[in-house]
């Protein structure tokens, strides 16, 4: 298997991404799913728009996966991130890692999500139950922009 990194507009299929990293050599197959939650910083959320500088985001996502593959000695890493408008409970990001050992699979998955949040130019605008929308820093820092 070769590593996979992609930006997608269609819903993510968790079983399909798991299949891409499954192998007889892997004693651990780990799946992380990030989903749109209904509450953020005490505010009710109805959905999120994800936008990206797509060419740069794709390159950086691929670089993170290559780094994780090297660091954790596995080519069985797949990551997909949604773009566009998502509702509550929809999967926004999926990371699957196959490895001979669970500790390395967990570490690789953590490395990928943290790198994605820090380095990949993907932005999110939350839609709130009060009808407002606001750009939010994807790394979880204070709000990144003005209300719309």
C-alpha positions as CSV (number, residue, x, y, z in Angstrom):
1,X,0.0,0.0,0.0
2,X,1.1,3.5,-0.6
3,X,0.0,6.4,1.6
4,X,-3.0,8.4,0.7
5,X,-3.7,12.1,1.4
6,X,-6.7,13.8,-0.1
7,X,-9.1,16.6,0.1
8,X,-12.7,15.5,-0.7
9,X,-16.1,17.1,-1.2
10,X,-18.1,13.9,-0.9
11,X,-18.9,12.2,2.5
12,X,-16.0,10.1,3.8
13,X,-16.4,6.3,3.9
14,X,-14.7,5.1,7.1
15,X,-14.6,1.5,6.0
16,X,-13.1,2.3,2.7
17,X,-10.3,4.3,4.3
18,X,-9.6,1.4,6.7
19,X,-9.4,-1.0,3.8
20,X,-6.6,1.2,2.3
21,X,-4.3,0.6,5.3
22,X,-5.2,-3.0,6.1
23,X,-2.5,-5.6,5.5
24,X,-1.6,-9.0,6.8
25,X,1.6,-7.4,8.2
26,X,-0.4,-5.0,10.4
27,X,-1.3,-6.1,13.9
28,X,-3.0,-2.7,14.5
29,X,-5.4,-0.8,12.3
30,X,-6.4,2.5,13.8
31,X,-9.1,4.8,12.6
32,X,-9.6,8.4,13.8
33,X,-12.7,10.3,12.8
34,X,-13.3,14.0,13.5
35,X,-16.9,15.1,13.3
36,X,-18.8,18.3,13.4
37,X,-20.1,18.7,17.0
38,X,-23.2,20.5,18.1
39,X,-21.5,22.7,20.7
40,X,-18.3,24.7,20.6
41,X,-17.1,27.1,23.3
42,X,-20.6,27.1,24.8
43,X,-22.3,28.0,21.5
44,X,-24.8,25.8,19.6
45,X,-23.5,24.8,16.2
46,X,-25.6,23.8,13.2
47,X,-22.8,23.2,10.7
48,X,-19.4,24.2,9.4
49,X,-18.0,25.4,6.0
50,X,-14.5,24.1,5.3
51,X,-12.5,26.1,2.8
52,X,-8.9,25.6,1.7
53,X,-6.1,26.9,-0.4
54,X,-6.4,23.6,-2.2
55,X,-3.1,23.2,-4.0
56,X,-1.0,24.1,-1.0
57,X,-3.3,22.1,1.4
58,X,-2.9,19.0,-0.8
59,X,0.9,19.4,-0.9
60,X,1.2,20.0,2.8
61,X,-1.1,17.1,3.7
62,X,1.0,14.8,1.5
63,X,4.2,16.1,3.2
64,X,2.8,15.3,6.6
65,X,1.8,11.8,5.6
66,X,5.3,11.2,4.1
67,X,6.9,12.5,7.4
68,X,4.7,10.2,9.5
69,X,5.5,7.2,7.2
70,X,9.2,7.8,7.7
71,X,9.0,8.6,11.4
72,X,6.8,5.6,12.3
73,X,8.0,3.1,9.7
74,X,4.8,2.4,7.9
75,X,3.5,3.3,4.4
76,X,0.0,2.4,5.6
77,X,-1.4,5.8,6.3
78,X,-4.5,7.4,4.8
79,X,-6.0,10.7,5.5
80,X,-9.0,12.5,4.0
81,X,-10.3,15.9,4.9
82,X,-13.7,17.3,3.7
83,X,-14.2,20.6,2.1
84,X,-17.6,22.4,1.7
85,X,-20.6,22.6,4.0
86,X,-21.1,19.9,6.6
87,X,-23.8,19.4,9.2
88,X,-23.6,18.3,12.8
89,X,-22.3,14.7,13.1
90,X,-20.8,14.6,9.6
91,X,-17.2,13.4,9.4
92,X,-14.8,16.2,8.5
93,X,-11.5,14.3,8.7
94,X,-10.5,10.6,8.7
95,X,-7.1,9.2,9.5
96,X,-6.4,5.5,9.2
97,X,-3.0,4.0,10.2
98,X,-1.9,0.4,9.8
99,X,1.2,-0.8,11.6
100,X,2.6,-4.0,13.1
101,X,2.3,-2.4,16.6
102,X,-0.5,-0.4,18.2
103,X,1.8,2.2,20.0
104,X,3.3,3.3,16.6
105,X,-0.2,3.4,15.0
106,X,-1.5,5.7,17.7
107,X,1.6,7.9,17.6
108,X,1.4,8.2,13.8
109,X,-2.3,9.1,13.9
110,X,-1.6,11.8,16.5
111,X,1.3,13.1,14.5
112,X,-0.9,13.4,11.4
113,X,-3.9,15.2,13.1
114,X,-1.6,17.6,15.0
115,X,0.4,18.4,11.8
116,X,-2.8,18.9,9.8
117,X,-4.2,21.3,12.4
118,X,-1.0,23.3,12.5
119,X,0.2,23.3,8.9
120,X,-2.5,22.6,6.4
121,X,-4.3,25.8,5.1
122,X,-7.9,24.6,5.8
123,X,-10.3,27.1,7.4
124,X,-13.6,26.5,9.1
125,X,-16.6,28.8,9.5
126,X,-19.0,27.7,12.1
127,X,-22.8,28.2,11.7
128,X,-24.4,28.9,15.0
129,X,-28.0,28.3,16.2
130,X,-28.4,32.1,16.7
131,X,-28.0,32.5,12.9
132,X,-24.5,34.0,13.0
133,X,-21.4,32.5,11.4
134,X,-17.8,32.9,12.5
135,X,-14.4,31.8,11.2
136,X,-12.7,29.6,13.8
137,X,-9.0,28.7,14.1
138,X,-8.8,25.0,13.2
139,X,-5.9,24.5,15.7
140,X,-8.3,25.3,18.6
141,X,-6.9,28.7,19.5
142,X,-9.1,31.8,20.0
143,X,-11.5,32.7,17.2
144,X,-9.7,33.6,14.0
145,X,-11.9,36.1,12.5
146,X,-14.9,38.3,12.4
147,X,-18.5,37.3,12.6
148,X,-20.5,37.2,9.4
